[in-house]
């Protein structure tokens, strides 16, 4: 329990540093936010009034503490472009992004780990070479290019799947899934390649350990041997899954843009174009908090794979 508490407390300074960086990146970026929001036809008096309304005439440190105080109370601010609370905008866009991310993550782990174990078991064979060629290609080709190829092949030519858009889960399982197949395949390829390569490398290293050779010499079947090897290689694989979350967060933005999905990724693009700083800040903080939370869960999962960590 003490280990869990220490790991949770360790995330607090990280989030504090992230909050400071996010605040400074927005406020120290080139251009006057009030002038950008007011538009080209605004007068100097209009810009000054907007400065006062947004609190931009106060010292930077005071702006930060006011912003942080509202943030701790759960107030993410109001969109400067739509005049809608940021929390409501995020809630409206959360389902498509969560659907893509969770489905992609689940499919990637279910596909990549068996592929990596098989490649390690068949090291040096044509199966191993085929898996590694796929992993290198999937990790090297840009996400947007794969997305357009998938759209051209399966949507434009074959008419099997829709070109773009999103259907909510409340409309039915198949309509929801039908709109997610191409985006998830597009995003999962990079994630599968990353996990496959790490799984192969770590399992291959464990398969050369003395206890694995002893198990084989005693006539233990292949599947139990691979199960023992995978369990002992689980910590690096779990770490890679956590690191891949960063790729997943960035890939969702590109994927939602390519497939015109109204998720948080599209919200970020629209907010950047309209200089909607409260929305940009909130999305950056949400992404950082998600990444920190996933890595915290990965750290805590180490206790399941290695009993020595419990002591």
Protein Blocks (a to p, Z undefined) as FASTA:
>chain_A
ZZmmmmmmmmmmmmmmmmmmmmmmmmmpgcjfklmmnommbcfklmmmmmmmnopmpcfk
lmmmmmmmmmmnopabjafklopafklmmmmmmmmmmmmmmmmmmmmmmmmmmmmmmmmm
mgoiaklmmmmmmmmmmmmpcfklmmmmmmmmmmmmnomacfbdcddfklojklmmmmmm
mmmmmmmmmmmmmmmmmmmmmmmmmmmpmklmmmmmnopafklmmmmmmmmmmmmmmmmm
mmmmmmmmmmmmmmmmmnopabfklmmmmmmmnopaklmmmmmmmmmmmmmmmmmmmmmm
mmmmmmmlmZZ
